[in-house]
Amino acid sequence: MAASAGFIWENALVAVLLLRALVRGDRGQTLSEYGLLLTLVAIGVVVPTAILMRTALASAFSDVAGCLLGTTC
């Protein structure tokens, strides 16, 4: 679970860096194309993974919520 969360955050960081470069640089068209491709790949990976693992994800989120609330940990 931690690997996929890290993968998601890494993709989000890359997207933010691409957007920053898009605003600052002359190569806006190329960067925006890469940003669109990155978004499509991320959606293509995250959405099917979330659908296939919805039970495990719901269990993990409830475990974390219980730990944060102090009921179980």
C-alpha positions as CSV (number, residue, x, y, z in Angstrom):
1,M,0.0,0.0,0.0
2,A,2.8,2.4,0.8
3,A,4.4,1.9,-2.6
4,S,1.3,2.8,-4.4
5,A,0.8,5.9,-2.2
6,G,4.4,6.9,-2.9
7,F,3.9,6.4,-6.6
8,I,0.8,8.6,-6.6
9,W,2.6,11.4,-4.7
10,E,5.6,11.1,-7.0
11,N,3.3,11.6,-10.0
12,A,1.7,14.6,-8.3
13,L,5.0,16.1,-7.7
14,V,6.1,15.6,-11.3
15,A,2.9,17.2,-12.5
16,V,3.4,20.2,-10.3
17,L,7.0,20.6,-11.5
18,L,5.8,20.3,-15.1
19,L,3.1,23.0,-14.5
20,R,5.7,25.3,-12.9
21,A,8.0,24.9,-15.9
22,L,5.1,25.5,-18.2
23,V,4.4,28.8,-16.6
24,R,8.0,29.9,-16.6
25,G,9.4,28.4,-19.8
26,D,9.3,28.8,-23.6
27,R,8.6,25.1,-24.1
28,G,5.0,25.3,-23.0
29,Q,3.5,23.2,-25.7
30,T,5.9,20.3,-25.1
31,L,5.5,20.5,-21.3
32,S,1.7,20.6,-21.6
33,E,1.7,17.6,-23.8
34,Y,3.8,15.7,-21.3
35,G,1.5,16.9,-18.5
36,L,-1.5,15.6,-20.4
37,L,0.2,12.2,-21.0
38,L,1.2,12.0,-17.3
39,T,-2.4,12.7,-16.3
40,L,-3.8,10.1,-18.6
41,V,-1.3,7.5,-17.4
42,A,-2.0,8.4,-13.8
43,I,-5.7,8.1,-14.3
44,G,-5.3,4.9,-16.2
45,V,-3.3,3.4,-13.3
46,V,-5.1,4.9,-10.3
47,V,-8.7,4.4,-11.3
48,P,-8.5,0.7,-12.2
49,T,-6.4,0.0,-9.2
50,A,-8.9,1.7,-6.9
51,I,-11.7,-0.2,-8.5
52,L,-10.0,-3.6,-8.2
53,M,-8.8,-3.0,-4.6
54,R,-11.8,-1.1,-3.2
55,T,-12.3,-3.5,-0.3
56,A,-8.7,-3.4,0.7
57,L,-8.6,0.4,0.4
58,A,-11.8,0.8,2.5
59,S,-10.3,-1.4,5.2
60,A,-7.0,0.5,5.2
61,F,-8.8,3.9,5.5
62,S,-11.0,2.6,8.3
63,D,-7.9,1.3,10.1
64,V,-6.3,4.7,9.8
65,A,-9.4,6.5,10.9
66,G,-9.7,4.3,13.9
67,C,-6.1,4.9,14.8
68,L,-6.5,8.7,14.4
69,L,-9.6,8.6,16.6
70,G,-7.7,6.6,19.2
71,T,-10.2,3.7,19.3
72,T,-7.8,1.1,17.8
73,C,-4.2,1.1,16.7
